[in-house]
Amino acid sequence: MSRHLDRILTERLITTYHQPIFDLASGEIRAVEALSRGPAGNLEAPDLLFSYAQKLRRTAPLDLLCIEQALASAPRRSPSGKPLRLFVNLHADTLTYGEKIVEALLQRLRTAGVAPEELTIEVTEQLPVHDYSLFLGNLHRLRSAGAHIAIDDLGLGYSNLKLVIEIMPEYFKIDHYFISGIAADRRK
């Protein structure tokens, strides 16, 4: 079964879509979020692709491939000519692969000609972080290099208030469950 993932990684069978992020006040596009998909078939959906990679302990190589593909294909400027920020997902467990993971990511930025200041790392947490110190240290290294940090799907998975306080993200991406129907549901 792991040969499917090996093939995806070796043949770079990831498709990247770029979803615009708008400034609500001006209506201008300010950033794009990279959305990665696997090859058509049973691993096309990102949740299936990444849960498969997690089972094989191959999340880091898949994350890095997705980021590399996003960097290569992302628009750099808005239709009005302003620079665009790029949002990319990075699984929390990828950030515990050692300090070399940060250098690997920064090398991909250099190769693509993208400054760390143009990047926002969206931390996704489907699994608990086992080496919290390394996780936080690597986030600090990315932020020190100039990248911004976002917490993706805040309120789901293992993202919690402790994580918010310790990461101090520049952006929160609240899961749609909490937003959907907010005008009609006083609890939300």
N, C-alpha and C positions, 0 to 999 in steps of 0.2 A: 504493500500500500504506500510506503514512503516514496516509491519511485515516481508517483504522481507529483508529489511536492518537489522532488529532485528535478523532474522535467520542467515544472513551472519555474523554478529558480534558474536552472541552466539555460533554458530557452527564453527566459524573461517573458513569460506568458501572462503578463499583467497589463491590463488596460486601465488608463487613468482618465477620469473625467474631472472637470474643474467646475465647481459650483460657485457662482458669484456670491459675495457677501457685500450687502449694500449698506451705505450710511442712510439711516432712516430720515434724517433731517434734509439731506441734499438729494437723495435718490441716486447718488453716484456709487459706482462699484469701488470699494476700498480694498478688497482682498478676494482671493479665491481659495476654496477648500479643495484639496485633492481627494478624490474618492477612487479607491482602487478596487478593481474587480478581477477575479481569476478568469481562466479560460471558460468559454461557454460549456455548459454541462453541469455536473454535480458540484463543482467548486467555484462557480461563478460568483455566488453571493459572498460578500465579505465575512459575514458571521460564520459561515461554514468553512471558508478558506482558512480563516485565522484560528478557529477552534481546532481544525485539523493540524495546523502548524503547531499549536500549543501542545497537542497530544504527542507530537513527535519532537517536542523541544526545539523547534526550528523557527520560533517567532522572530528572533533577531534578524536572521538572513532575509526573511520575508519582509519585515518592516523596512530594512535597508534597501531592498529592491524596489519596494513601493515608493519610498522617498526619492530614490534615484530616478525612477520613471517620472515622478511628479515634477522634480526639478528640471528634467529635460523637456517637459511638454507644457509647463505652466506659462500662461501669458505674463509678461513682466510689467505691462502698462495697461491702464484702463483706456476705454475709448477716448477719454478726454486727455490722455497722455500722462496722467499721474502714475507714479509707481504703485504697484500692487504688492500687498503682503501675501505670502503663501502660508496657508494652514495645512499641516500634515499630521496624521495620526502616528503615535508611537506608543506601543503597549508598555505598561509599567514594568512588566517582567523583562522586556528588552533592556530597560535601563539598569538591570541588575546583572548584565552579562560581563561586568568588569568595566574598568575605566577606559579601555580601548574602544568601547562602543561609541563614546563621545568623539574620539579622534576619527573613527570611521565615518561618522555622520558629518563632521566638519570637513573631512577630505572630499566627500561627495559634494558639499556646498562649493568648495574651491573649484572642483572640476567643472561644475555647472556654471561657475561665475556668479553665484548668488551669495550675497553678504549675509552673515548670520542675523543681522538686524532686520532683514526682510522676511525672516522665518518665524512662524509660531508653531511650537510643538504642542499638539493636543494629546495630553496624557489620557489614555484609556485604561481602565482597570476592570477587567473581567475576572481576574484572579487576585488573591491577596499577594502583597509584596512580601517576600521572605527576607530580603536583606534591605531593610528600610534605610540604613545608613548609606549604603552604596547608591540606592535609588535617589535619595535626596542629594548626595554628593554629585551625582551625574547631572541632575537637574540644575544644580548650582553651577557646574562647569558650562553647561549650555547657556544659561542666563549670563554668566560672566563673559562668554564669547559674543553676546549680543542678542541671542534668540529670546523671544517672548514665550511664555508658558500659558497654556489653557488647560482647564480640566474639562474633558469631554463627558457628556451624559451625566452631569452632576445630579446626584440623587439616586443613581442606580449602581449596581455592582458594589465595588469596595470603596468608591469615592465617598468621603464623609467629611464632617466639619474639621476633624483633626488634619486631614489631608489639605483642606483649604487653608488652614492657618499655617501649616508647615511649608507648603509650596508657595503661597502668596501669588497666585496666578494673575496675569494681566487680564485674562478673559475667563468667563464661566460660560459653558455651553450646557444649559439646563435641558434635561431630557424632555422630549415632547409630551410625555405622560403628564408632567406637571404644568405644561403650558396649554395643552389642548383643552378647550372648553373653560378657560380661566375666567372669562367674563360671566359665565353662568354658574360657576362653582366657587362659593365663598371660601371654602377650605384651601383651594389652590391660590 
